[in-house]
Amino acid sequence: MIKVVDKNSSVPMYEQIVQILKKEILQRKYGESGCIGTHTELTQRFGVSLITIKKAIGLLADESLVIIKQGKGTFVKNAVLNDRLDRLTGISNIMSETNITPTVLVKTMRKIETPSYFEKSVKSALGKECYYIARAHMIDNVVAGYAKLYLPLEYGLQLSPKDIETNTIYQIYQNKLGVPLGKGVQHIRASKADKALAEVLNVKLDTPLLFIQRESYGTDKQLIEFMELYFEYTQYAFKIELDLSAF
């Protein structure tokens, strides 16, 4: 369905256009670097003046969502999350480095029986029961990533939804729980969306996903977090700097 601006709304027309185009960009309607249209095409699409379109496009450019190519049109600026792989992968810190401000939405927080499919060492560290947190990382109401966290009960029971939605898990450990951070190990592989993940990520069943599994430890080498993190495959990329002298 084509969205049009409401000229009787209290929201300025340029802001309405920004929100419509931003949502389309984040939903990958134009791909990674496709053209969203020339100024003339956009004025015809939305039925507004050229000045209104220029203001809307200027705001999108200020947010690093588009680039303007003179004589060609306005193009999506590649907004794929790039991970340099030089530290543990996390949605929040990667987004902050690219000047993207995400919204974290806690889906559930509860005590559960530790999943039986976990490796023996993880099950042993978490115990028979653990604290489960599921949270979605949103950019303008579009899910960019979905994380499942499993914490030892002694830590998880001290947390609130506000803690999780306004801090990274490591900020919480350091600043609220007073737990010094040690090392982490993560495994990265391809996966696909089952029914539950397809619904959460708003993708089709069996859509390719990037799956990251992480174990985090305190300085005492005790497990403080086991995490499963999912990205829709077009939303994420790796960037690796290699030392050629090693070849």
C-alpha positions as CSV (number, residue, x, y, z in Angstrom):
1,M,0.0,0.0,0.0
2,I,1.4,3.4,-1.0
3,K,1.6,5.8,1.9
4,V,0.6,9.4,1.4
5,V,1.0,12.4,3.6
6,D,-1.9,13.8,5.6
7,K,-2.0,17.5,4.8
8,N,-4.4,18.1,7.6
9,S,-2.2,16.5,10.2
10,S,-0.5,18.6,13.0
11,V,2.8,16.8,12.0
12,P,4.6,18.7,9.3
13,M,4.5,17.1,5.9
14,Y,8.3,16.9,5.6
15,E,8.4,15.0,8.9
16,Q,5.7,12.6,7.6
17,I,7.8,12.0,4.5
18,V,10.9,11.4,6.6
19,Q,9.2,8.7,8.6
20,I,7.7,7.0,5.6
21,L,11.0,6.9,3.7
22,K,13.0,5.9,6.8
23,K,10.7,3.0,7.4
24,E,11.0,1.9,3.8
25,I,14.8,2.2,3.9
26,L,15.1,0.2,7.1
27,Q,12.8,-2.5,5.8
28,R,15.2,-2.9,2.8
29,K,12.7,-1.8,0.2
30,Y,15.5,-0.2,-1.8
31,G,18.2,-2.7,-1.0
32,E,21.6,-1.7,0.3
33,S,22.2,1.3,-1.9
34,G,19.2,1.7,-4.2
35,C,17.7,4.9,-5.4
36,I,14.6,6.2,-3.6
37,G,13.9,8.6,-6.4
38,T,14.8,12.0,-7.7
39,H,13.4,15.1,-6.1
40,T,11.0,15.5,-8.9
41,E,9.8,11.9,-8.6
42,L,9.3,12.3,-4.9
43,T,7.3,15.5,-5.2
44,Q,5.0,13.7,-7.6
45,R,4.8,10.7,-5.3
46,F,3.9,12.6,-2.2
47,G,2.1,15.5,-3.9
48,V,4.1,18.2,-2.1
49,S,6.4,21.0,-3.1
50,L,10.1,20.7,-4.0
51,I,11.0,22.7,-0.9
52,T,9.2,20.1,1.3
53,I,11.0,17.2,-0.4
54,K,14.4,18.9,-0.1
55,K,13.8,19.5,3.7
56,A,12.9,15.8,4.2
57,I,15.8,14.5,2.2
58,G,18.1,16.8,4.1
59,L,17.0,15.3,7.4
60,L,17.5,11.8,6.1
61,A,21.0,12.8,4.9
62,D,21.7,14.3,8.4
63,E,20.9,10.9,9.8
64,S,23.3,9.2,7.4
65,L,20.5,7.2,5.8
66,V,20.8,8.6,2.3
67,I,23.3,10.3,0.0
68,I,22.4,12.7,-2.8
69,K,24.0,12.3,-6.2
70,Q,23.5,15.3,-8.3
71,G,21.7,14.6,-11.5
72,K,21.0,11.0,-10.5
73,G,18.8,11.0,-7.4
74,T,18.9,10.2,-3.8
75,F,20.3,6.8,-2.8
76,V,20.3,4.7,0.3
77,K,23.5,4.9,2.2
78,N,24.7,1.4,3.1
79,A,23.4,1.0,6.6
80,V,24.5,-2.6,7.2
81,L,25.9,-3.1,10.7
82,N,29.6,-3.6,10.3
83,D,31.5,-5.6,12.9
84,R,35.3,-5.3,12.9
85,L,35.6,-8.6,14.8
86,D,38.2,-7.0,17.2
87,R,36.0,-7.3,20.2
88,L,32.8,-9.2,21.3
89,T,29.9,-8.6,19.0
90,G,27.0,-6.5,20.5
91,I,24.2,-4.7,18.8
92,S,24.2,-1.6,21.0
93,N,27.9,-0.9,20.7
94,I,28.0,-1.4,16.9
95,M,25.0,0.9,16.4
96,S,26.6,3.6,18.6
97,E,29.7,3.5,16.5
98,T,27.7,4.2,13.3
99,N,25.6,7.0,15.0
100,I,22.5,4.9,15.0
101,T,20.3,5.2,18.1
102,P,18.4,1.9,18.7
103,T,15.5,1.3,21.0
104,V,15.7,-1.8,23.1
105,L,12.4,-3.6,23.9
106,V,12.3,-6.3,26.5
107,K,10.0,-9.1,25.3
108,T,10.3,-11.3,28.4
109,M,12.2,-11.6,31.7
110,R,11.7,-14.7,33.8
111,K,13.3,-17.6,35.6
112,I,13.4,-20.8,33.5
113,E,14.8,-24.3,33.5
114,T,18.2,-24.1,31.9
115,P,17.7,-25.4,28.3
116,S,18.8,-29.0,27.8
117,Y,20.5,-28.4,24.5
118,F,23.2,-26.1,26.1
119,E,26.7,-27.6,26.3
120,K,27.5,-29.4,29.5
121,S,29.9,-26.7,30.7
122,V,27.3,-23.9,30.2
123,K,24.6,-25.9,31.9
124,S,26.9,-26.6,34.8
125,A,27.8,-23.0,35.2
126,L,24.2,-21.7,35.0
127,G,22.8,-24.4,37.2
128,K,19.4,-26.2,36.9
129,E,17.6,-22.9,36.6
130,C,18.7,-19.6,35.0
131,Y,17.3,-16.2,34.3
132,Y,16.1,-15.7,30.7
133,I,15.8,-12.3,29.0
134,A,14.6,-11.8,25.4
135,R,15.0,-8.4,23.9
136,A,14.6,-6.8,20.5
137,H,16.8,-4.0,19.2
138,M,14.7,-1.7,17.1
139,I,15.5,1.1,14.7
140,D,12.4,3.2,14.0
141,N,10.1,0.3,14.9
142,V,12.0,-2.1,12.7
143,V,13.7,-5.0,14.4
144,A,17.5,-5.0,13.6
145,G,18.5,-7.8,16.0
146,Y,17.0,-10.2,18.5
147,A,18.9,-11.4,21.6
148,K,18.3,-14.2,24.1
149,L,20.3,-13.9,27.3
150,Y,20.7,-16.5,29.9
151,L,22.1,-15.3,33.2
152,P,22.9,-17.0,36.6
153,L,19.9,-16.5,38.9
154,E,22.0,-14.6,41.4
155,Y,22.5,-11.8,38.8
156,G,19.3,-12.0,36.8
157,L,16.9,-11.7,39.7
158,Q,18.5,-8.3,40.5
159,L,17.6,-6.7,37.1
160,S,14.6,-4.8,36.0
161,P,13.2,-4.2,32.5
162,K,14.4,-0.6,32.7
163,D,18.0,-1.8,33.4
164,I,17.9,-3.9,30.3
165,E,16.3,-1.3,28.0
166,T,18.7,1.5,29.0
167,N,22.0,-0.2,29.4
168,T,24.1,-2.9,27.8
169,I,24.5,-6.1,29.9
170,Y,28.1,-5.3,30.5
171,Q,27.3,-1.8,31.8
172,I,24.9,-3.5,34.2
173,Y,27.4,-6.0,35.4
174,Q,30.0,-3.3,36.0
175,N,27.9,-0.4,37.3
176,K,25.0,-2.0,39.1
177,L,26.2,-5.5,40.1
178,G,29.9,-4.6,40.6
179,V,31.1,-7.6,38.6
180,P,34.5,-7.0,36.9
181,L,34.5,-8.2,33.3
182,G,36.9,-10.9,32.1
183,K,36.9,-12.6,28.7
184,G,34.4,-13.8,26.3
185,V,34.1,-16.5,23.6
186,Q,31.7,-16.3,20.6
187,H,30.8,-18.6,17.8
188,I,29.3,-17.2,14.6
189,R,27.5,-19.2,11.9
190,A,24.7,-19.2,9.5
191,S,21.2,-20.2,10.5
192,K,17.6,-19.7,9.4
193,A,14.4,-18.3,10.8
194,D,12.1,-20.8,12.5
195,K,8.5,-19.8,13.0
196,A,9.1,-17.9,16.3
197,L,12.1,-16.0,14.9
198,A,10.4,-15.2,11.6
199,E,7.6,-13.6,13.6
200,V,9.9,-11.5,15.8
201,L,12.2,-10.4,13.0
202,N,9.3,-9.9,10.6
203,V,10.9,-12.1,7.9
204,K,9.7,-15.2,6.0
205,L,10.1,-18.7,7.4
206,D,13.6,-20.1,6.7
207,T,15.0,-16.6,5.8
208,P,18.8,-16.8,6.3
209,L,20.0,-15.4,9.6
210,L,23.4,-14.7,11.2
211,F,23.6,-16.5,14.5
212,I,26.0,-15.5,17.2
213,Q,26.5,-17.5,20.3
214,R,28.5,-16.0,23.1
215,E,29.8,-17.0,26.5
216,S,31.0,-14.1,28.8
217,Y,33.1,-14.5,32.0
218,G,34.1,-12.4,35.0
219,T,37.7,-11.9,36.0
220,D,37.2,-14.9,38.3
221,K,36.5,-17.0,35.2
222,Q,32.9,-17.7,36.2
223,L,30.2,-17.6,33.5
224,I,28.1,-14.4,33.8
225,E,26.2,-14.6,30.5
226,F,25.3,-17.0,27.8
227,M,23.7,-15.2,24.8
228,E,22.1,-16.2,21.5
229,L,21.9,-13.3,19.0
230,Y,20.1,-13.2,15.6
231,F,20.4,-10.9,12.7
232,E,18.5,-11.0,9.4
233,Y,21.2,-11.6,6.9
234,T,21.1,-8.3,5.0
235,Q,21.5,-6.3,8.2
236,Y,25.0,-7.3,9.2
237,A,28.4,-7.6,7.7
238,F,32.0,-8.4,8.9
239,K,34.9,-6.1,8.4
240,I,38.4,-7.7,9.1
241,E,41.7,-6.0,9.0
242,L,44.5,-8.4,8.1
243,D,48.2,-8.3,8.8
244,L,49.7,-9.2,5.4
245,S,53.1,-9.7,7.0
246,A,51.7,-12.9,8.5
247,F,51.3,-14.5,5.1
